[in-house]
Structure formats: structure tokens, C-alpha cells
Amino acid sequence: HFMSKLEALKRVLAPDEVERVYTSLEASTQRALSTLYRGQWLPLQMDVDLSRVLVDQHGPTGGRAVSRRAVLMALDGPLLGPLARGTLTLFGVSPKHFFNVAPKGWGRIYRNAGTIASRVVPGGSDLYFRRLPPGFFERGYLDGVAGGFEAVLKFQEVAGHIDIVGVDAEGGEATLQIRWDLPADKSQA
């Protein structure tokens, strides 16, 4: 996911802004960038550092935009692409079903980062995050997570919004309320 975010930076920001983001990262993150390879598990702190810089330089919406773009790229990639396309093939355009399988994809993106439970509600879904590490509660990080889930709606060409509610940093818990409007010609099965 971190590598996708770095690629997404180049598609969302101007070249001088990308350079400013890179040079604002912590020295340890900058050093690690020279040795990264695709598929490598990275410390959460590197992603938190990137999110912090994006929020500092572009506000919460900047972090969301980069995360949204990164997840859209991943949904077309080899790791999450088969799961995303399979869900669309089996269930059609249905955010309800997509968010029901979100807990299965969580462990493909994050390691040792808690769990997700999904509950379908009228016109949406609630995602309950439990046992999240402290980095998830640093400035802007949950906004980036929400942006990633916004990509799922965009991937399915469904209008909607995501709100972060019920944040309990000390307890390691947060909830995303995801709401959408499906046009009559889209499947709601």
C-alpha cells in the first residue's frame, strides 16, 4: 500500500509538490525509500510519516486524495485486483457486498493492524476497526484510510460519502460510516 501511495503522489501532485513531500519525510523514511521493493512489508510508521507530511502540506483532503488514488491503482493491480474483480463478477455493482469482504482484504494491506467487522445498514455499511495500533490515530491517518475506502465507491462508480465516527484512540477503535446512493440501473442485490 505504501508503494502505491508513492506512485499515486506522482499522479495527484505536481512534480515540485512531490519533491517537497519527499524532502519533508523523516530521515529514516527517506533512507528506507532507497531500498524498498514491491510487496515488501513496511513499518506502519513510514506510512504514518507520509500521511503526516501530506496533511501538513495539503490538509486532510490531500491525504485522502492520495490514498483514494493509491487504492484505485491497487484495485487494478495483482494483489487486490482479483478480489475486486471477483466481487464485481459475483455480485455486480454492490457496495454492500464489497464492504462485506473488506475484512478479508485488510490483512493483505496491513500486518498486525487490528481487525475490521462490517455491518450492513440501510443505504450503507459501517466498518468497525478494533485493536488498531497508535499510528492509526496520528494526524490525518484515518482520513487516509477513509480515502482508501472512498476508492471502492469510485471503483464501482457509485456516489457516496464516508464519515469517521466513534474514534477511541486509547482503546484502538474507530468506525467508518459509509453511505451511498445507487442509481436504479445498478444492482442492489
N, CA and C of each residue as an Amber inpcrd file, in Angstrom:
protein
   567
   0.8220000  -1.1900000   0.0000000   0.0000000   0.0000000   0.0000000
   0.8710000   1.2620000   0.0000000   1.9550000   1.2440000   0.7510000
   2.8510000   2.4010000   0.8040000   3.4340000   2.6950000  -0.5700000
   3.8590000   1.6550000  -1.2800000   4.4210000   1.8440000  -2.6140000
   3.3670000   2.4240000  -3.5570000   2.1220000   1.9730000  -3.4290000
   1.0480000   2.5280000  -4.2480000   0.8330000   4.0040000  -3.9390000
   0.9540000   4.3660000  -2.6610000   0.8120000   5.7760000  -2.2960000
   1.9120000   6.6160000  -2.9220000   3.1330000   6.0850000  -2.9250000
   4.2330000   6.8330000  -3.5390000   3.9840000   7.0330000  -5.0340000
   3.4730000   5.9990000  -5.7040000   3.1330000   6.1290000  -7.1220000
   1.9680000   7.1050000  -7.3170000   1.0010000   7.0380000  -6.4210000
  -0.1630000   7.9230000  -6.5230000   0.2260000   9.3880000  -6.3510000
   1.2360000   9.6390000  -5.5240000   1.7070000  11.0180000  -5.3500000
   2.0040000  11.6490000  -6.6920000   2.6510000  10.8930000  -7.5540000
   3.0660000  11.4080000  -8.8600000   1.8800000  11.6810000  -9.7760000
   0.7400000  11.0660000  -9.4860000  -0.4510000  11.2710000 -10.3210000
  -1.3870000  12.3390000  -9.7550000  -1.2340000  12.6110000  -8.4610000
  -2.1290000  13.5660000  -7.8030000  -1.4870000  14.9400000  -7.6470000
  -0.1770000  14.9620000  -7.4120000   0.5250000  16.2210000  -7.1280000
   1.4400000  16.6230000  -8.2840000   1.7120000  17.9020000  -8.3480000
   2.6750000  18.4200000  -9.3220000   4.0820000  17.9550000  -8.9330000
   5.0080000  17.8550000  -9.9010000   6.3620000  17.3610000  -9.5920000
   7.0670000  18.1100000  -8.4540000   6.9320000  19.4290000  -8.3970000
   7.5840000  20.1660000  -7.3080000   6.9440000  19.8450000  -5.9590000
   5.6410000  19.5530000  -5.9600000   4.9700000  19.1740000  -4.7120000
   5.4060000  17.7810000  -4.2580000   5.5940000  16.8770000  -5.2070000
   6.0820000  15.5300000  -4.8760000   7.4610000  15.6470000  -4.2280000
   8.3250000  16.4560000  -4.8200000   9.6710000  16.6390000  -4.2740000
   9.6150000  17.2120000  -2.8620000   8.7160000  18.1610000  -2.6370000
   8.5730000  18.7540000  -1.3030000   8.0950000  17.7230000  -0.2890000
   7.1940000  16.8280000  -0.7050000   6.7320000  15.7560000   0.1880000
   7.9140000  14.8600000   0.5490000   8.6590000  14.4160000  -0.4570000
   9.7950000  13.5180000  -0.2070000  10.8110000  14.1460000   0.7430000
  11.1330000  15.3930000   0.5260000  12.1590000  16.0280000   1.3610000
  11.6510000  16.3530000   2.7600000  10.3370000  16.3150000   2.9580000
   9.7710000  16.5780000   4.2880000   9.6090000  15.3200000   5.1240000
   9.8090000  14.1620000   4.5270000   9.7040000  12.9100000   5.2760000
  10.8380000  12.8110000   6.2880000  10.5950000  12.0490000   7.3430000
  11.6400000  11.8260000   8.3440000  12.8540000  11.1960000   7.6650000
  14.0310000  11.4700000   8.2000000  15.2760000  10.9590000   7.6180000
  15.2620000   9.4390000   7.4930000  14.7110000   8.7450000   8.4890000
  14.6720000   7.2750000   8.4330000  13.7890000   6.7840000   7.2840000
  12.6980000   7.4870000   7.0200000  11.8250000   7.1170000   5.9020000
  12.5360000   7.3890000   4.5840000  13.2080000   8.5280000   4.4850000
  13.9400000   8.8490000   3.2570000  15.0080000   7.7940000   2.9610000
  15.7290000   7.3680000   3.9840000  16.7600000   6.3370000   3.7890000
  16.1370000   5.0240000   3.3350000  15.0290000   4.6690000   3.9330000
  14.3790000   3.3990000   3.6010000  13.8420000   3.3940000   2.1640000
  13.4770000   4.5590000   1.6430000  12.9370000   4.6340000   0.2900000
  13.9100000   4.0830000  -0.7520000  15.1930000   4.2110000  -0.5010000
  16.1820000   3.7680000  -1.4850000  16.3020000   2.2420000  -1.5520000
  15.7470000   1.5410000  -0.5660000  15.8790000   0.0780000  -0.5550000
  14.5380000  -0.6490000  -0.6820000  13.4650000   0.0850000  -0.9190000
  12.1390000  -0.5430000  -0.9950000  11.9770000  -1.3510000  -2.2670000
  11.1920000  -2.4080000  -2.1760000  10.8000000  -3.1680000  -3.3470000
   9.3270000  -3.5330000  -3.2010000   8.6720000  -3.7530000  -4.3410000
   7.2430000  -4.0790000  -4.3390000   6.9680000  -5.3340000  -3.5320000
   5.8920000  -5.2920000  -2.7720000   5.4830000  -6.4410000  -1.9810000
   6.1430000  -6.5290000  -0.6170000   7.0580000  -5.6340000  -0.3470000
   7.7600000  -5.6460000   0.9350000   6.8310000  -5.1220000   2.0320000
   6.8030000  -5.8130000   3.1840000   6.0580000  -5.3160000   4.3340000
   6.8870000  -4.2140000   4.9730000   6.2530000  -3.0900000   5.2320000
   6.9560000  -1.9310000   5.7700000   6.4000000  -1.5560000   7.1290000
   7.2140000  -0.9200000   7.9480000   6.6950000  -0.4470000   9.2340000
   5.5680000   0.5670000   9.0130000   4.5270000   0.4500000   9.8020000
   3.4040000   1.3740000   9.7150000   3.8800000   2.8200000   9.8470000
   4.9140000   3.0480000  10.6310000   5.3820000   4.4090000  10.8790000
   5.7800000   5.1330000   9.5930000   6.2520000   4.4070000   8.5840000
   6.6010000   5.0460000   7.3120000   5.3510000   5.6120000   6.6430000
   4.2800000   4.8530000   6.6710000   3.0210000   5.3110000   6.0940000
   2.4420000   6.4640000   6.9120000   2.5620000   6.3710000   8.2210000
   2.1030000   7.4510000   9.1070000   2.8890000   8.7290000   8.8080000
   4.1920000   8.5980000   8.6070000   5.0440000   9.7440000   8.2790000
   4.5750000  10.4000000   6.9780000   4.3130000   9.5880000   5.9610000
   3.8290000  10.1210000   4.6910000   2.4930000  10.8330000   4.8770000
   1.5880000  10.2310000   5.6280000   0.2870000  10.8630000   5.8700000
   0.4430000  12.1950000   6.6030000   1.3330000  12.2330000   7.5850000
   1.5730000  13.4720000   8.3320000   2.0440000  14.5860000   7.3980000
   2.9830000  14.2660000   6.5280000   3.5060000  15.2590000   5.5860000
   2.4020000  15.7230000   4.6400000   1.6010000  14.7900000   4.1340000
   0.5140000  15.1710000   3.2250000  -0.4790000  16.0950000   3.9110000
  -0.8200000  15.7910000   5.1480000  -1.7560000  16.6520000   5.8810000
  -1.1260000  18.0170000   6.1460000   0.1450000  18.0230000   6.5490000
   0.8300000  19.3030000   6.7930000   0.8430000  20.1760000   5.5490000
   1.0590000  19.5630000   4.3900000   1.2320000  20.3370000   3.1660000
  -0.0450000  20.5350000   2.3570000  -1.0150000  19.6210000   2.5030000
  -2.2020000  19.6810000   1.6490000  -3.5170000  19.5440000   2.4060000
  -3.4620000  19.4700000   3.7240000  -4.6710000  19.3150000   4.5220000
  -5.2140000  17.8990000   4.4230000  -6.2270000  17.5730000   5.2300000
  -6.7840000  16.2190000   5.2340000  -7.2740000  15.7720000   3.8580000
  -7.7730000  16.7020000   3.0500000  -8.2680000  16.2900000   1.7330000
  -7.1290000  15.8530000   0.8170000  -5.9340000  16.3940000   1.0110000
  -4.7810000  15.9680000   0.2170000  -4.4020000  14.5340000   0.5250000
  -4.3930000  14.1900000   1.8150000  -4.1010000  12.8210000   2.2120000
  -5.1500000  11.8510000   1.7110000  -6.4030000  12.2810000   1.7590000
  -7.4850000  11.4260000   1.2600000  -7.3380000  11.1970000  -0.2340000
  -7.0030000  12.2600000  -0.9710000  -6.8800000  12.1450000  -2.4290000
  -5.7830000  11.1640000  -2.8180000  -4.6590000  11.2390000  -2.1500000
  -3.5550000  10.3290000  -2.4640000  -3.9390000   8.8980000  -2.1090000
  -4.5490000   8.6860000  -0.9580000  -4.9640000   7.3390000  -0.5670000
  -6.0150000   6.7850000  -1.5230000  -6.9560000   7.6360000  -1.9040000
  -8.0020000   7.2020000  -2.8430000  -7.3580000   6.7340000  -4.1590000
  -6.4240000   7.5380000  -4.6770000  -5.7510000   7.1890000  -5.9340000
  -4.9240000   5.9090000  -5.7740000  -4.2430000   5.7670000  -4.6490000
  -3.4210000   4.5810000  -4.4110000  -4.2800000   3.3180000  -4.3920000
  -5.4330000   3.3830000  -3.7500000  -6.2990000   2.2020000  -3.6850000
  -6.9070000   1.9120000  -5.0490000  -7.2650000   2.9500000  -5.7960000
  -7.7650000   2.7110000  -7.1550000  -6.7140000   1.9890000  -7.9920000
  -5.4550000   2.3890000  -7.8360000  -4.3740000   1.7110000  -8.5460000
  -4.2600000   0.2660000  -8.0640000  -4.3890000   0.0360000  -6.7650000
  -4.2860000  -1.3180000  -6.2140000  -5.4460000  -2.2000000  -6.6690000
  -6.6290000  -1.6160000  -6.7970000  -7.7910000  -2.3870000  -7.2390000
  -7.6190000  -2.8780000  -8.6770000  -6.7200000  -2.2590000  -9.4010000
  -6.3830000  -2.7310000 -10.7450000  -5.1210000  -3.5870000 -10.7520000
  -4.4760000  -3.7390000  -9.5990000  -3.1950000  -4.4380000  -9.5170000
  -3.3280000  -5.9120000  -9.1910000  -2.1840000  -6.5910000  -9.0590000
  -2.1790000  -8.0380000  -8.8570000  -2.5860000  -8.4990000  -7.4550000
  -2.4830000  -7.6400000  -6.4470000  -2.7770000  -8.0610000  -5.0860000
  -4.2770000  -8.0170000  -4.7820000  -4.8900000  -6.8540000  -4.9720000
  -6.3200000  -6.7030000  -4.6740000  -7.2010000  -6.8060000  -5.9170000
  -6.6090000  -6.6730000  -7.0930000  -7.3890000  -6.7140000  -8.3280000
  -8.2560000  -7.9460000  -8.4660000  -7.7060000  -9.1560000  -8.2630000
  -8.5450000 -10.3500000  -8.4070000  -9.7240000 -10.3820000  -7.4260000
  -9.5010000  -9.9510000  -6.1900000 -10.5840000  -9.9030000  -5.2100000
 -11.6440000  -8.8860000  -5.6370000 -11.2050000  -7.7060000  -6.0980000
 -12.1380000  -6.6520000  -6.5130000 -12.9390000  -7.0840000  -7.7370000
 -12.2660000  -7.5850000  -8.7490000 -12.9630000  -8.0060000  -9.9640000
 -13.8680000  -9.2010000  -9.6960000 -13.4170000 -10.1160000  -8.8370000
 -14.2380000 -11.2690000  -8.4880000 -15.5180000 -10.8680000  -7.7760000
 -15.4020000  -9.9030000  -6.8820000 -16.5800000  -9.4070000  -6.1720000
 -17.5630000  -8.7740000  -7.1470000 -17.0510000  -7.9780000  -8.0930000
 -17.9340000  -7.3670000  -9.0940000 -18.5780000  -8.4280000  -9.9780000
 -17.8250000  -9.4490000 -10.3540000 -18.3610000 -10.5110000 -11.1970000
 -19.4550000 -11.2890000 -10.4780000 -19.2210000 -11.6120000  -9.2130000
 -20.1960000 -12.4030000  -8.4630000 -21.4410000 -11.6210000  -8.0830000
 -21.2560000 -10.3630000  -7.6700000 -22.3610000  -9.6240000  -7.0710000
 -22.8170000  -8.4090000  -7.8720000 -22.1270000  -8.0760000  -8.9600000
 -22.4590000  -6.8650000  -9.6970000 -22.0060000  -5.6490000  -8.8960000
 -22.4840000  -4.4930000  -9.2990000 -22.1390000  -3.2640000  -8.5920000
 -22.9440000  -3.2360000  -7.2990000 -22.2680000  -3.5390000  -6.2180000
 -22.9320000  -3.6170000  -4.9260000 -21.9410000  -3.2600000  -3.8250000
 -21.9250000  -2.0030000  -3.4080000 -21.0310000  -1.6440000  -2.3070000
 -21.2730000  -2.4990000  -1.0690000 -22.5200000  -2.8910000  -0.8530000
 -22.8510000  -3.7160000   0.3150000 -21.9950000  -4.9780000   0.3320000
 -21.9290000  -5.6730000  -0.7710000 -21.1340000  -6.9000000  -0.8220000
 -19.6420000  -6.5990000  -0.7740000 -19.2560000  -5.5320000  -1.4260000
 -17.8340000  -5.1800000  -1.4280000 -17.3530000  -4.8900000  -0.0140000
 -18.1220000  -4.1090000   0.7450000 -17.6980000  -3.7830000   2.1020000
 -17.8300000  -4.9770000   3.0570000 -18.6560000  -5.9500000   2.6840000
 -18.7020000  -7.1810000   3.4810000 -17.4190000  -7.9920000   3.3520000
 -16.7300000  -7.8840000   2.2100000 -15.4790000  -8.6240000   2.0500000
 -14.2640000  -7.7840000   2.4570000 -14.4690000  -6.5250000   2.8040000
 -13.3530000  -5.6600000   3.2210000 -12.5120000  -6.2690000   4.3390000
 -13.1340000  -6.9010000   5.3330000 -12.3000000  -7.5050000   6.3880000
 -11.2990000  -8.5350000   5.8610000 -11.6450000  -9.2370000   4.7740000
 -10.7260000 -10.2270000   4.2060000  -9.5260000  -9.5510000   3.5520000
  -9.7250000  -8.3780000   2.9700000  -8.6430000  -7.6660000   2.3040000
  -7.7270000  -6.9080000   3.2500000  -8.2040000  -6.6270000   4.4570000
  -7.4350000  -5.8290000   5.4250000  -6.0590000  -6.4260000   5.6920000
  -6.0040000  -7.7130000   5.9060000  -4.7420000  -8.3810000   6.2030000
  -3.7880000  -8.4490000   5.0200000  -4.2950000  -8.1940000   3.8090000
  -3.4310000  -8.1330000   2.6330000  -2.7350000  -6.7810000   2.5220000
  -3.2840000  -5.7920000   3.2130000  -2.7270000  -4.4380000   3.1510000
  -1.9040000  -4.1290000   4.3910000  -2.4290000  -4.5050000   5.5530000
  -1.7780000  -4.1940000   6.8290000  -1.4440000  -5.4770000   7.5810000
  -0.3280000  -5.4550000   8.2610000   0.0780000  -6.5650000   9.1130000
   0.0570000  -6.0670000  10.5570000  -0.4860000  -6.8800000  11.4510000
  -0.5670000  -6.5250000  12.8770000  -1.2640000  -5.1770000  13.0770000
  -2.3670000  -4.9940000  12.3620000  -3.0770000  -3.7200000  12.4280000
  -4.5430000  -3.9130000  12.7660000  -4.8230000  -4.7850000  13.6910000
  -6.1800000  -4.9450000  14.1710000  -7.0760000  -5.6790000  13.1940000
  -8.3660000  -5.5200000  13.4410000  -9.3720000  -6.2290000  12.6530000
 -10.4710000  -5.2630000  12.2330000 -11.2510000  -5.7060000  11.2510000
 -12.4280000  -4.9650000  10.8030000 -13.6240000  -5.9050000  10.8580000
 -14.7380000  -5.3640000  11.2950000 -16.0240000  -6.0480000  11.1630000
 -16.9250000  -5.1220000  10.3670000 -17.7810000  -5.6970000   9.5430000
 -18.6730000  -4.9140000   8.6900000 -20.1220000  -5.1960000   9.0760000
 -20.9200000  -4.1440000   9.0780000 -22.3570000  -4.2920000   9.3370000
 -23.1050000  -3.4860000   8.2900000 -23.9920000  -4.1580000   7.5810000
 -24.8080000  -3.5000000   6.5710000 -25.9320000  -2.7420000   7.2710000
 -26.1480000  -1.5110000   6.8430000 -27.2460000  -0.6810000   7.3260000
 -27.9820000  -0.1610000   6.0950000 -29.2080000   0.3240000   6.2310000
 -29.9120000   0.8480000   5.0620000 -29.0950000   1.9560000   4.3750000
 -28.8240000   1.7660000   3.0900000 -28.0940000   2.7600000   2.3110000
 -26.6170000   2.8400000   2.6210000 -26.0760000   1.8050000   3.2630000
 -24.6610000   1.8900000   3.5730000 -24.1250000   0.7070000   4.3510000
 -22.9670000   0.9510000   4.9120000 -22.2690000  -0.0560000   5.7040000
 -21.4540000   0.6640000   6.7600000 -21.3170000   0.0500000   7.9070000
 -20.4270000   0.5590000   8.9510000 -19.2640000  -0.4110000   9.0830000
 -18.0520000   0.1260000   9.0820000 -16.8650000  -0.6860000   9.3000000
 -16.3340000  -0.3850000  10.6860000 -16.2160000  -1.4240000  11.5070000
 -15.7450000  -1.2890000  12.8810000 -14.3030000  -1.7870000  12.9670000
 -13.4110000  -0.8940000  13.3060000 -11.9920000  -1.2230000  13.4350000
 -11.6820000  -1.4420000  14.9100000 -11.0000000  -2.5390000  15.2130000
 -10.6480000  -2.8720000  16.5870000  -9.1650000  -3.2140000  16.6640000
  -8.5860000  -2.9490000  17.8200000  -7.1710000  -3.2480000  18.0950000
  -6.2220000  -2.5720000  17.1080000  -6.5720000  -1.3470000  16.7000000
  -5.6890000  -0.5960000  15.8080000  -4.4670000  -0.1060000  16.5760000
  -3.3050000  -0.1200000  15.9520000  -2.1110000   0.4220000  16.6100000
  -2.1890000   1.9420000  16.6910000  -1.4240000   2.5580000  17.5800000
  -1.4860000   4.0110000  17.7900000  -1.2740000   4.8520000  16.5300000
  -0.4800000   4.3870000  15.5820000  -0.2230000   5.1590000  14.3700000
  -1.4920000   5.5260000  13.6100000  -2.5180000   4.7080000  13.7150000
  -3.7710000   4.9980000  13.0230000  -4.4470000   6.2570000  13.5510000
  -4.0730000   6.6770000  14.7410000  -4.7290000   7.8240000  15.3610000
  -3.8870000   9.0920000  15.2740000  -2.7740000   9.0090000  14.5540000
  -1.9750000  10.2110000  14.3370000  -2.6590000  11.0810000  13.2890000
  -2.3340000  12.3390000  13.3080000  -2.9810000  13.3620000  12.4760000
  -3.1290000  12.9250000  11.0120000  -4.3660000  12.8270000  10.5690000
  -4.6820000  12.5710000   9.1720000  -4.6760000  11.1120000   8.7330000
  -4.2110000  10.1960000   9.5720000  -4.0830000   8.8250000   9.0890000
  -5.4390000   8.1730000   8.8250000  -6.3850000   8.3370000   9.7390000
  -7.7140000   7.7650000   9.4980000  -8.3940000   8.4040000   8.2960000
  -8.0970000   9.6860000   8.0320000  -8.6200000  10.3180000   6.8130000
  -8.0900000   9.6050000   5.5760000  -6.8240000   9.2160000   5.6170000
  -6.2620000   8.4610000   4.5060000  -6.9230000   7.1000000   4.3490000
  -7.1950000   6.4290000   5.4650000  -7.8930000   5.1410000   5.4180000
  -9.2810000   5.3410000   4.8020000  -9.9770000   6.4000000   5.2320000
 -11.3000000   6.6940000   4.6690000 -11.1890000   6.9500000   3.1690000
 -10.1500000   7.6690000   2.7510000  -9.9410000   7.9140000   1.3270000
  -9.7470000   6.6260000   0.5500000  -9.0590000   5.6830000   1.1640000
  -8.8900000   4.3900000   0.5190000 -10.2150000   3.6860000   0.2970000
 -11.0880000   3.7650000   1.2830000 -12.3990000   3.1450000   1.1250000
 -13.2910000   3.9350000   0.1750000 -13.0690000   5.2440000   0.0500000
 -13.7940000   6.0240000  -0.9650000 -13.4880000   5.4990000  -2.3600000
 -12.2810000   4.9800000  -2.5300000 -11.8990000   4.4220000  -3.8290000
 -12.8020000   3.2630000  -4.2230000 -13.2860000   2.5080000  -3.2420000
 -14.1720000   1.3870000  -3.5360000 -15.4620000   1.8980000  -4.1720000
 -15.9950000   2.9840000  -3.6270000 -17.1970000   3.5720000  -4.2220000
 -16.9000000   4.0660000  -5.6370000 -15.7800000   4.7530000  -5.7940000
 -15.3950000   5.2740000  -7.1110000 -15.1690000   4.1320000  -8.0970000
 -14.5160000   3.0600000  -7.6540000 -14.2580000   1.8890000  -8.4840000
 -15.5660000   1.3280000  -9.0420000 -16.6130000   1.3670000  -8.2250000
 -17.9160000   0.8510000  -8.6370000 -18.7950000   1.9210000  -9.2730000
 -18.2520000   3.1390000  -9.3950000 -18.9890000   4.2670000  -9.9790000
 -20.2900000   4.5340000  -9.2190000 -20.1530000   4.5750000  -7.8930000
 -21.2830000   4.8070000  -7.0030000 -21.0240000   6.0810000  -6.2070000
 -22.0130000   6.9670000  -6.1530000 -21.8950000   8.1900000  -5.3600000
 -22.0940000   7.8650000  -3.8870000 -21.2920000   8.4950000  -3.0320000
 -21.4330000   8.2650000  -1.6070000 -20.4540000   9.0880000  -0.8140000
 -20.4420000   8.8650000   0.4890000 -19.5150000   9.5940000   1.3610000
 -19.1520000   8.7090000   2.5490000 -18.0320000   9.0540000   3.1750000
 -17.5440000   8.2950000   4.3210000 -17.2320000   9.2550000   5.4440000
 -17.7600000   8.9480000   6.6220000 -17.5020000   9.7460000   7.8190000
 -16.7760000   8.8900000   8.8440000 -15.8400000   9.5090000   9.5390000
 -15.1220000   8.8540000  10.6290000 -15.8590000   9.1910000  11.9130000
 -16.3080000   8.1670000  12.6260000 -17.0610000   8.3800000  13.8630000
 -16.5340000   7.4420000  14.9410000 -16.9040000   7.6750000  16.1530000
 -16.5990000   6.7630000  17.2400000 -15.1280000   6.4680000  17.4340000
 -14.2750000   7.4870000  17.3390000 -12.8380000   7.2720000  17.4830000
 -12.4700000   7.1660000  18.9640000 -11.7930000   6.0790000  19.3050000
 -11.2830000   5.8490000  20.6590000  -9.8200000   5.4250000  20.5250000
  -8.9310000   6.4280000  20.4970000  -7.5110000   6.1490000  20.2810000
  -6.9400000   5.2620000  21.3780000  -7.3010000   5.5210000  22.6300000
  -6.7630000   4.7150000  23.7340000  -7.2360000   3.2700000  23.6500000
  -8.4430000   3.0560000  23.1920000  -8.9780000   1.7020000  23.0460000
  -8.6390000   1.0580000  21.7070000  -8.0240000   1.8290000  20.7910000
  -7.6530000   1.3020000  19.4840000  -8.8320000   1.0200000  18.5800000
  -9.8900000   1.8420000  18.7040000 -11.1120000   1.5960000  17.9440000
 -11.5450000   2.8230000  17.1570000 -12.1630000   2.5590000  16.0070000
 -12.7540000   3.6220000  15.1840000 -13.8270000   2.9860000  14.3070000
 -14.7380000   3.8050000  13.8410000 -15.7970000   3.3420000  12.9490000
 -15.8580000   4.2610000  11.7450000 -15.9840000   3.6640000  10.5680000
 -16.2560000   4.4180000   9.3480000 -17.7080000   4.1660000   8.9720000
 -18.4600000   5.2530000   8.8140000 -19.8340000   5.1440000   8.3220000
 -19.7920000   5.4480000   6.8310000 -20.1670000   4.4660000   6.0420000
 -20.1270000   4.5810000   4.5870000 -21.5690000   4.6040000   4.0970000
 -21.9000000   5.6510000   3.3510000 -23.2600000   5.7790000   2.8220000
 -23.1820000   6.0110000   1.3240000 -24.1370000   5.4170000   0.5790000
 -24.1370000   5.5550000  -0.8680000 -25.5380000   5.6580000  -1.4130000
 -25.5960000   6.1310000  -2.6440000 -26.8400000   6.2080000  -3.4110000
 -26.6310000   5.4110000  -4.6880000 -27.3960000   4.3460000  -4.8450000
 -27.2930000   3.5440000  -6.0570000 -28.3560000   3.9780000  -7.0490000
 -27.9580000   4.2610000  -8.2810000 -28.9670000   4.5410000  -9.3240000
 -29.8300000   3.3090000  -9.5510000 -31.0180000   3.5140000 -10.0760000
 -31.9590000   2.4140000 -10.2730000 -31.3940000   1.3100000 -11.1710000
 -30.4660000   1.6540000 -12.0800000 -29.9490000   0.6390000 -13.0050000
 -28.7600000  -0.1470000 -12.4260000 -28.3800000   0.1430000 -11.1870000
 -27.2760000  -0.5920000 -10.5430000 -27.8580000  -1.6700000  -9.6340000
 -27.1730000  -2.7910000  -9.5350000 -27.6220000  -3.9000000  -8.7010000
 -27.5390000  -3.5480000  -7.2260000 -28.5500000  -3.9180000  -6.4610000
 -28.5020000  -3.7560000  -5.0120000 -28.5700000  -5.1070000  -4.3220000
 -28.4140000  -6.1430000  -5.0770000 -28.5080000  -7.4870000  -4.5040000
 -27.4790000  -7.7250000  -3.4350000
